[in-house]
């Protein structure tokens, strides 16, 4: 059990999370820990940092990172570099609801970033005085992270990558857990009949409203999920690498479907007896 004392949380650039809700929720679980909210981690992106972010993109989901095609950046006006430097602006366009055709396609064709490589990148940027076991850094990041699985030899979108720093992908919360089967059936029908993208967006909103079985962008319930995934990150350290629970009624349940996520992290919003006991032990040991 790692007895950390300080929890540093970094806002996401989209600024659509309610930390006045998230922090008090976490503080109830960790009353003795200091929880601090900071500005977004990847602020002031220059050309060098933009190139480093571009270098950890995944273009072929069926190849591990070391075998990804290497695309040489052509200079400061390269479109990918401009995209990374103006990432916050891209998010504002996505979330404004006034999408142009170009932004619409960009939103549909999500860019993937290797989660472990991003973690390495962020690790080099953590203050050296706060890079010890007393300090846990949780970065809420709007980029969609993924990790490579040797079980089926492909990349999978992830909600978070645990470590120090840990990354929780706000886009991953929406995109990584699978949506209800009805959603995929409807998407296939729309694709077969070549329905316009505006109609797809309207259909997606309709399905989300009708079923309430999955999270969508702008859904306030993402704040509940943000609490749940932050707890999973923190239990990664408490359990020394095994944060998940097999009980779907526990907030630490490893949800693979959106419906499971909503059940375990929103409808129940609590820990099972086993993990409650572990948390009590941790809070007993934390001492200033």
N, C-alpha and C positions, 0 to 999 in steps of 0.2 A: 504494500500500500504506500503510494507516494503522498506525503503529507504536505501538499502545496498550500500556500497561504494567500497568494494574490492571483486574482483572475482579471486579465485584461481583455476586454471585448472591443473589437474594431468594427465600426459601422460599415455597411455596404454603400457603394456609390449611389445606388438608386434611391437611397434614403427613404425606403418604404416600410421599414420595420419600426415598430413602436417600442423603443427601449425603456420607456416609462412603464410599459407592461412587462417586458422581458426580464429586466433586472430585478424588480421586486419578487417575481416568481422564482428566479434562481436564488435570491437571497434567503427565501424561506427554506430552501434545501440546504444552503450553506451559510448559516447565520454568523459564523465566526470569520468568514473569509471576506477580504476586501474585493469588491467588484467594481471595476472602473471601465467606463465607456470612452473610447478614443475615436479620433477621426479615422476615415478609411485608410487602410494600410498602404495601398498602391496609389498614393497621391503624387501629383506633379510628375507625371510620366514623361521622361525625356526620350530621345531617340534610342539611346543605349538600352534603357529598360524596356522600351517598346520592342526592340529587336529580340531581347531575351524572352519576353512573353511570346512573341511570334515563333521563337525557336522551340517552344514546348507545346505548340499546337499539334493536334493529331489529325492527319489527313487520311490515313488508312487504318480503320478500326481493327483490321485483321492482322496487323503487324505490331510487334512490341516496339517500344520507344526507340531502341538502338537501330531498328531497321526502318524507321520512318523516312520517307523521302525528304532530303534536305533541300529546301528552297532558298536560294541565295537572295538576300534583300538587295534591291537595286538602288537604294538611296533613301534620303529623308522623305521623298515624296511618294514612296511606295505605298500602295493603298492599304496594305496590312499594317504598316507602321502608323499611318494616319488614323486608322481605325483604333489601334491600341491607345494612341495619344488622346483621342477624342471619345474614349469608351463611355464616359459619363454622359456625353451628349447623345450617343447611340441609345443609351438606356432611357433617357428622357423622351426620345422619339418613340421608343417601344411602348412606354407606359402612358404616353399622352392620349392614346386612343385615336390620334390623327395620323395614321400611318400612310406614308407614301408607298408606291409600289415597291421601290427599292428596299425600304426598311422592312416592308412586309416579308419579302423573300429572305432578308437577312435574319429576321426573327424565326422563320420557318426552318432555315438551314443553320442550326445552331453550331457554333464553333466549339470544339472540344479541346481541353487542355489536360495534359497529363498531371494528375493530382499530386503525385509524389515529386515530380520535377518542380511543380509550382511551390510545393512545401519547401524544397531545398532552396529555391530562389528567395522565398520570404524569410527563411531561417538566417540568411546572410544579412538581412536588414533589421533583425531584432537587436535592440540595445544590449550590448555585452553584459551590462550590470543586471539585466533582467532575463538572462538566458539560462538561469539555473532552475533547479526543481521547485523553488519557492514560487516561481512565476509561471502561470499558464496563460498562453496567448491564444485567443479564439478569433479568427478572422472571418467575418461574414463577407463573402465574395460573390459578385453577380456573375462572374464567368462560370461556365459549366465545366466542372472537373470530371475526370474519368480515370479508371485504373484498368490495367491489363490483367485478364484472368487466363491462367494456363490451363484451366479446366476445359474451356471451350475455345481458347486461343483467339480472344477478341477483347476489345475495350468495352467497358460498361460505364455509363454515366453514374455518378455517385452523389449522394447528398453531402457526405463529408469525408475528409481524410484526417484521422486522428494523429496527434503527435504534438510537437512544440516548435513552431506554431501549428495549431489545428485549423483546417479550412472547412467552413460550412458554406456550401453553394446554395444561394437563394434560388437560382435557376434550377439546380439539382433537386430541390424540394418539390418543385413543380413537375420536372421532367423525368427524374430517375425512377421513383416508384411507378409501377404500371397503372394505367387508368383502367376503369371498368371495361369489360369486354364490349359493352354496347358502344362505347366511344370508338373502338377500333373498327367495329363493323360499320359504323356510320362514316368513318374516314375512308374506308375502302369503297363504299358506295359513292362518296363524293369524288373520289379519284377516278373511278370507272366512268362516271358521267362528265368528268372534266369540269367540275363546278368552279366558278370564280373564287379567288382567295377571300374576297370580302364576304362571300356567302359562307365560306369555311369558318371564318372568324365568328360570324353570326351564329352558325350552327354550334361552334364550340361553346359560345356563351350560353346558348339555349340548353345544351346538354349539361353544362356545369350547373345552371340554375335548376334544371329539371331533376337531376339525380342527386346533387349535393354530395356526390361520392368521391370527388377529387378536388384538389386545390388548383386554382388558376391564378395568373398574375393579377395583382391588385386585391386578392382575397385576404381579408383581415385575419383569417384563421392561420395564415402562414406564421403569425407571431406565436401561436401555440406550438406549432411545429418547430420554430426556432428555439423555443425553450427546451423542447424534447431532445433535439439534436445537440444542443449545448450540454444537456445533462449526460447524453451518451458520450460526448467528448470527455467530460469530467470524470465519468465512471471508467473511462479507458485508463485513467491514471490510478483511480482508487482500486481497480481490479487488476492493474498492471497488464492491460492488454486485452481483456475479455469483457467489454461493456454491455453486451447484448443479453436479453432475457428471452426465454422460450414462452413465457406467459404473455399472451396478447393483451391482457388487462394491465400490463406493466408498461410504463412510459418508455422503458428501455428495449421494448420489443423491436426486433429488426424487421421493419415493414418492407415487403417487396411490392405490395400493392397499395395504391392510394387509400383504398377503403380500410386497409389494416392500419395505415398511418393515422387516419382520422379517428379510428376506434381507440388505438392505444395512446395517442398523444393529445387528443382533444376531448373525446367522450369520457375517457377515464381520468386522464391527467393525474396519475399517481404512481407510486412504486409498489411492487409486490413486497411481501413480507421479508423475503431473503435480501432484497436490495435495500429495503428500509433498515434492516439490521446492519448491513454494511455501512450505510450512510451514518447511522448512529455511532458506529465505531470510529469512523473517520472524524466526525465532529467532536468526539470525545478526545481524540488525539491532537487535533489542531490547537495549538497554543501559541500565544504571542508573548 
